[in-house]
Amino acid sequence: MNQKLKKAGSGLLLCSLSFASLAVQAADNINVTYAGSMGVVMDKYLGPTFAKAQKLNYQGQGQGAYGMANLLASKKVVADVFVSITPGPIDVLKKAGLVDTSVPVASTSMVIAYNPKGKFAQQFAAIKDHQAGAKPWWQVLQTPGLHFGRTDAATDPQGQNIIFTMMLAEKYYQQPGLAKKVLGEVNNPQQVLAEGGLLTRLEAGQVDAASGYESATRSAKLPYIALPDEINLSNPEMSAKWYDTVSFAVKDHNGKDQTLHTQPLVFYAAVLKNAPNPVAAKRFVAFMQSAEGQKIFQENGYDKPKGHDF
């Protein structure tokens, strides 16, 4: 009997030590999940700077924001912080009971990025420099043989936003059919690529031009065509009367039809309720809002945050 009690006690001690070890490990780490376009600013600057100051190990993971939100909601991925582009992915986590509120930490706008060494580089450069006689950007994108890259509208806000941009451009430039001519179908396998590697593929010459956020494109030091406020989704004042006039349908991760509407291009940060290290999570969100964090964002092409807590 004593021997059995001794073995049981040893087992409980090992379990206690294991849980204690996991707790210590969690306290030593800060695990941040984020919209894939934020890879450079997160993994090279914000994460390492914060981790060094706090004497923590930084672990970052990026993916299309809706895809990442669904992984977090299903507990397939566990993290301390989630940083989304647009409020939609945050709402997924609110419905899953993992987030109460989120705060804006930066903002951006849609642009058309291009390969500076590609066969269409001169045409895009002429547009960028406002040279006389340059074709409109939307006309160049319709050139036979030009390979345009974008992300999946079903899993990534950027994939949705480039469709909204083209639909608004169709109205703004009064060019019926522009969106279909440039993009094809919503889920066009010839264009849709993984969000995290889109600009890398552009830089490598696998695509000639791509959708992009100005923030990520500037972080990657790639040239781009800036777009007017009427189509770049950056101006919240244009939402109600202009941006909100376009919408389209996709199938969600459950295969159900979902009608999508424009959302402001604001980056929101949230502490997850199941965060292994909630103390560090709160500090990291505060760091992104601090003067030092905002300076890092701005040095990497991000604008100041717009909007309010969500």
Secondary structure as GFF3:
##gff-version 3
##sequence-region A 1 310
A	DSSP	alpha_helix	2	28	.	.	.	ID=ss1
A	DSSP	beta_strand	29	35	.	.	.	ID=ss2
A	DSSP	three_ten_helix	36	38	.	.	.	ID=ss3
A	DSSP	alpha_helix	39	40	.	.	.	ID=ss4
A	DSSP	pi_helix	41	46	.	.	.	ID=ss5
A	DSSP	alpha_helix	47	54	.	.	.	ID=ss6
A	DSSP	beta_strand	57	63	.	.	.	ID=ss7
A	DSSP	alpha_helix	65	73	.	.	.	ID=ss8
A	DSSP	beta_strand	81	85	.	.	.	ID=ss9
A	DSSP	alpha_helix	88	95	.	.	.	ID=ss10
A	DSSP	beta_strand	103	107	.	.	.	ID=ss11
A	DSSP	beta_strand	110	114	.	.	.	ID=ss12
A	DSSP	alpha_helix	121	128	.	.	.	ID=ss13
A	DSSP	alpha_helix	137	140	.	.	.	ID=ss14
A	DSSP	beta_strand	148	149	.	.	.	ID=ss15
A	DSSP	alpha_helix	157	172	.	.	.	ID=ss16
A	DSSP	alpha_helix	178	183	.	.	.	ID=ss17
A	DSSP	three_ten_helix	195	197	.	.	.	ID=ss18
A	DSSP	alpha_helix	198	203	.	.	.	ID=ss19
A	DSSP	beta_strand	209	213	.	.	.	ID=ss20
A	DSSP	alpha_helix	214	219	.	.	.	ID=ss21
A	DSSP	beta_strand	224	226	.	.	.	ID=ss22
A	DSSP	alpha_helix	229	232	.	.	.	ID=ss23
A	DSSP	three_ten_helix	236	238	.	.	.	ID=ss24
A	DSSP	three_ten_helix	243	245	.	.	.	ID=ss25
A	DSSP	beta_strand	247	251	.	.	.	ID=ss26
A	DSSP	beta_strand	257	261	.	.	.	ID=ss27
A	DSSP	beta_strand	266	271	.	.	.	ID=ss28
A	DSSP	alpha_helix	278	289	.	.	.	ID=ss29
A	DSSP	alpha_helix	291	299	.	.	.	ID=ss30
###
